[in-house]
Amino acid sequence: MASKTKTTYVCTDCGADYPRWQGQCNACQAWNTVSEMRLPPASKRQERLSGYAGQAAIQAQTLDQIDLKETQRLPSAFRELDRVLGGGFVQGSAILIGGSPGAGKSTLLLQTMCHWAQTATVLYVTGEESLQQVALRARRLALPLDRLQVLSQTSVEHVCDLALQMQPQVMVIDSIQVMHMADIQAAPGSVAQVRESAAALTRFAKQQQVTVIMVGHVTKEGALAGPKVLEHCIDCSLLLEGDNDGRFRLLRSQKNRFGAINELGVFVMSEQGLKEVSNPSAMFLSRSQGHASGSVVMAIWEGTRALLVELQALVDEAQGGQARRVAVGLDGNRMNLLLAVLNRHGGIMMGHQDVFVNVVAGVKVTEAGADLALLVALVASFRHVTIPRDTIIFGEVGLAGEIRPVPYGQERLQEARKHGFKRAVIAAGNVGQRAIEGLEVVGVHRLSEALEALF
């Protein structure tokens, strides 16, 4: 008697499963995220698992018995990409690169693989585009065409069979949403197919010591499409951010088992594809020559380096009704909190003012070190005062109006000095014992002191 196909329902946000469909996930409280998932019969699942297990006996080891070899990394053609990865691609790892349509995921990988194929065996599997489209893009970008092996296929089994014959060092799957397995009774792109296809490719990467790079789409909320468990089974998850009408592309690491998760890589889109930006601060500070109120420069910390970013604020009289609060590149809730601190400890009330804040060049700031710069920009716009262009500002603002130090204060000051800044208003706890030549450092303990020093 043939085994029946089992049906379960999985939440695409958190991976929780249920015996029947329901509108809200009990685990993460999300609505309309529970999708049907059909599992193959038990016999097929057991056959697949036994094939991966092999004939070797399963034995446990103590930690001192494990052979600790140096992790072999494969450097790419981009130093910014290697920075985000932690030094390069790790052999035998599974990497997921996500991004919105048009961000440049396929362009970045095609550029990397064409140069990589000159010294290594690389297999580029495309399931969304034809081989002619891939070749036309490579020719338009003036990339070497004679070494990269390209395959148009959506079957995971066929891709793995060909990879066993070719023995590539690197394999690209573009994209995981179109891949499918024969024994999964679901359409490509469904929760079942995406999860099982990614799991099979990850197992193949571990067994054959092949670096597998999977491309993934993102939802309207900016999260990777598919089940949340997809991010748990891979080794590294990268997200390529950028608007279609913008020049900059920011590559962030959301998960990395072989490096830091807060690194940032900066690229710029050109006619020749993506080009890395070796000095992001200079690009972000390509400001206009005119002076404007509400514009300040702050020093933020991303991964292992400091970045100088321009912050703009606009405070205007509300035209009737409730005042609006809009923050682009910053946390809106954090901005509302700081407005309350400004009212209580700075004596400046903006309850009847529209407040708009924007971080230039599409940079997203998540650290608290931008608090002081945000408040200074708001006050400057409110009072129509221009902050000198050679002034750098950073520091965390507490609820009691105190200015708290932030990590890597000296490194931020050195970056500011390198770009010609003459004055810095920072937390007193970040003022070092050694003076920095050419940079006047003003340390403040409270918000009132900072406003007095600048206004």
Helices and strands as residue ranges (DSSP letters): E 6-11, E 17-18, E 34-39, H 42-53, G 63-65, E 73-74, H 79-85, E 89-90, E 94-99, H 105-116, E 122-126, H 131-140, E 149-152, H 156-166, E 170-174, G 176-178, H 191-208, E 211-217, H 229-233, E 236-241, E 248-256, E 264-270, E 273-276, H 280-284, E 295-302, E 305-317, E 325-328, H 332-346, E 353-359, G 360-362, G 368-370, H 371-383, E 391-393, E 396-397, E 403-404, H 409-418, E 423-427, G 428-430, E 440-444, H 447-454
